């Protein structure tokens, strides 16, 4: 038969093992914070790649101009 001490130990173990509603709320809050951080990083990465594409286009345009100018000036241009 269970004694009063045994029952107290079971109740104490139950509180330590099984999460409460507050524990789940804390997890949800932590998850939302992490999700927001990931979303912000994703946006920054996307913006970076768009800017990189623009710079690449500008560099290619400038290189084409330099090639045309070097031909007209009679200079050798070897990139």
N, C-alpha and C positions, 0 to 999 in steps of 0.2 A: 504494500500500500504506500502511496505517496505521502510524504510528510509536508508540513507547511514550508519548510526550507526548500524541499524539492520543487514545489510549485513556484516559489519565488525565483529559484534559479531558472526554471523554464520560462517564466514571464520575462526575466531579465535577458535571457538568450534570444527570445523572440524579438525583443526591441532592438537588439544589436544586429540580428541577422536580416530581418525583413525591413525594407525601406518604407518610410512613411510618405504621406502626400507631400509634406514639406521637402523631403529629399528629392522627390521627382520634380518639384517646382525649381529647386536649385539646379538640377541637371538641365532642365529646359532653358533656364536663364543662361547657364554656361554654354549650352549648345547655340542659342541665339547669338551670343557674343562671338563665338567662334565662327558661326556662319556669316555674320556681318564682316568680320575680319577677312575671311576668304573672299567674299564678294568685293570688298574694297581692293584687295590685292589683284583680283581678276580684272577689275576695271582699269587699274594702273597698268597692268601688263598689256591689256588690249590697246590702251592709249599709246603706250610705248611702241608697240608693233606698227600702229598706224603712222606714227611720226617717223619711224624708221623707213617705212615704205615711201613716204614723201621725200625724205632726205635722199634715198636711193635714186628716186626719179630725178631730183635736182642735180645730183652728181652725174648721172648719165647724160642729162641734157647739157651740162657744162662740158663734159668730155667730148660730146659730139661737136659742140661749138669750137672747142680747142682743136679738134682734128681738122675741121673745115678751115679754120683760120691758119693752121700750120701749112696746109696745102696751098692756100692763096699766098702765103708769105714765103713759100719755098723752104720751109724748115722741116726737119725730121722730127716726128713725134712718135715715140715708142713708149706706150704706157706700161 
